[in-house]
């Protein structure tokens, strides 16, 4: 004999991206701290030593922030013009920065005035870096040259004049003091060896190169330029491995997570994409308010710092374990395990006589009332679920009543208070696309049933007016959506290649947009 | 049944068992019910079909225990005969030829030698008027008797058997029709007529639906269309009659029955709740709810221990009198319409179609038994007239049977249809399908066609659904993307359309590399790998009706039928029409195991079948006038074992069998002569092996008596072949199916006995034992007589008395003496003679 089948509560798919380990990891950051700087933030660099301060280069200053401070702990202001590329040395004591006035300045982190000034470039210096032996400085400039400087003597060691356009990015090897790589707007990447006078390797990126990144093993090189991010294998003589095109504007900055498993790329399109470094698929995506020029990750991914063109610095700190546990701890405390197994693990003894008891089916209260055809009461019970923020259950019961053909009976004969509650629920959920198909007929039915008494209660009338307003707004919104859809269709149709066979208008990813309402 | 040389069209199971009220035998061990042209005997404890009483040539309309002999049963049929059967052995005893179609049969113990039947008033079958006629049975010993002594009792009765009943041991007969109740008293030879108003004040309808008479008291219970039950008393007066009203049902009462002692009244209707009212204390009621579907008939066993309810979903429920369900006999549910196509489950090889509302039924074709019902909708079924329910409208299986897709649909009045697409995965552990994905509103309009990709590699599963909203969608199961807490689920991969036309049918090629979707008169061919439109084929002027790819060697052909009576064959290598012919094909389907295709053509009220290969213009087989009316549902079911038929015309039946549903929802199939012979042989074997009525004692004795009968000269049965004893027992053991064998303890003694060298050797010793058993044998002899196929000599029954009259007249004592002599063991005598 069949038993009562409880009302099926529809499980609605969660919209948006799927929850993966990556989304959990990258979402586990607090709300960003935003700091206004004086101009576009072109560079952010973390100090490699303990407190991990970071230097933010913006306009004519370099601010050094502490890991949790919102005020700069240090400000370097001795620049005549826009500063570029403030970099820490590997011991965290010295900082080098280029400048629009072509002078490269070396600072002591504790002092204010420049220790050394390297003059020799004829145009703005956008690239500065220390070599791994800590005694030399690499610079790249808009005069198409890149130079090596000696710190103790403040002299120029060598000058490389191979690029044919601005040199805008460069990176030194952390393992070999003589190797460094520069990228230029002439679309090429060049690997130099300080022991030789010429570049030892040249790779063509295809677009003006904006950013370079070496893997910790230094076998792979990542370059960003135009919309492309490319990975090169240096050990195979600069063979291109992967080319990724996930941004729709120029990629400006590259950065690697601390464990080397994830690659981050920031772009002028206001997005930061996180790639898996094994298959180079995008696993996560951040949105920012403006075009991003610079991005840096603190050691151990403790914070993500992004600098934008609108001179806003956004700092996101990782949640501490207590804080992340707090979110899940908000759920209702469930009874302990002991309560559930109560007596169930009792093993019968040999001479025990087992009395079989029919298993009682557990039913929710509204199901019990539905079983006895108590339709009005079951609707009352279902409405109380709204307080628990579960409109699915109320909607499921309304749908079930509609299927049984008794929704009208359940809705009729109510008082003012109750009707106001129901209308409140409708106002909250009617325009939700998941519930509209069920709630729209119910709303019509309410209007049918209570048409005669409209105007008797100011409370109900006010809510009816709100409902009407809501619907009008929704209709306008839908109309706008349809217009956008029409525009998209024309765009897609014009971009499709002309085939000999009359091609149908296939809409692969935009079919969701066609869910229009019928009011 | 139509013969076509070698191939015959035969009924294959699934006939209705709920058309008429079932009958429970006196000892409550068997249940008899009319099923199509047969009467089926079920065991009430095991639910197995024990016998199949075959003989009628048209629909059986009534089954009735013979009041004077509880081991015999009457059955009446539209073919104009009433037959008397012995149901324990399944033997036809007598046939009474009435000459008119019989719609119901009644008898009572008070009226010996008479039974009452309902026949049309005019001799032509189409008349709407029926009359109750008493038939006096002629005394004759012949098998076939013509009954001509007919006398009308009541005119203008209802043809519904539930609307007439005998009261108080046959003193009166009551009949209801429309708004009138008529009671005829046999003693007074007078009838009374009572009428009700058409509508009562509250708008309920008073039409009488069924009737039941109290067995001891002067009381008639009538069930009405508005759900009321009226208890009529004092009805032997024209004016002073009274009635009381009972009301619980909210829809029409379809059946009423008093228990044999008259203490309780049972009623049932659409609500599928059996209500038990205490007689005279009607406020006390017992309910047995959730019986599954509407109750159509209620029967009570003569001793009152069992109730049977037959239901609208072709089911009989056996209920103990303590209101507890003890057994369920379920037939193939073919309701008003089969919405899903006929399908064959690739794993269980069972036929799949929609059955009970919201369910799919899996029906074993080999065993003619419902395997299980799968709940698709998973919602509480509300038993109410006029309510729009969810119906399963489409089913598809993938080739290995791992996935099943179902579409359910509900059309509320003046609202958009609700459609759900569900995908079910086969669970090895529970051996059934488990819901994997539910897609609500997969399309905006009705889904017209659905099919799985036939890809043999089993790597990717793909489902394509076409809908009237002008799109077809491909659904795919992603391989990798699944998180640890939930398994993979299906999602939409592609949405395609063609010039805004509505797709009608879709079909994958045998290797899954091509998808053909028909849009009106255009067939579009797509590549599922890249979703590119490869080519379009069309054969105007009318829309495509059916599409079908060729299989195996003919996989380069695409077959299509159009509404303008064309059967087209396109070659996909040249993208051109290979051949076409003009015929009105109502259904086209391909055999998955061979290259053959079957086309059902509708021509002048009857259907022809053509079986052909797409590569050959000449059909492999053509059968004319397979059945009347249009065939719209058919399926090729693979055979369990291949047939070895060498004749060319029946070779297409070797690997698979073709089943189809006729207009009247009969399930038919095609068989060859050889197959039928084999089936008949196996059924005969089964029949001999039937062991339900056997006791261990009977087995030992019965075996012995068979040998005895060989010695004696009175050999009557030609069916019992003289076989070597040992081999017979062993053969029985080995060849009969395990489920019909008695328990091992029973078989053991028989088996051991068969291993003995010979009973005759030890006859001297056994003789003493034999004499001790003599008295017990006396009791057993009635069954022994049946074994030898002679009518049971029972002086009370007039029909059989005449059979005896042919022999010289003997007194009872003489007869008994003669039988004892016959039964003595003459084995020793034979031994003496031989030695």
Interface residues (C-beta under 8 A of the other chain):
Chain A: X1 X2 X3 X4 X5 X6 X7 X8 X10 X18 X19 X20 X370 X371 X400 X402 X403 X404 X405 X437 X441 X499 X501 X502 X503 X504 X505 X506 X507 X508 X511 X518
Chain B: X290 X291 X292 X325 X375 X378 X379 X380 X382 X384 X387 X388 X390 X410 X412 X415 X416 X440 X441 X471 X481 X483 X492 X494 X495 X496 X497 X498 X499 X531 X533 X534 X535 X536
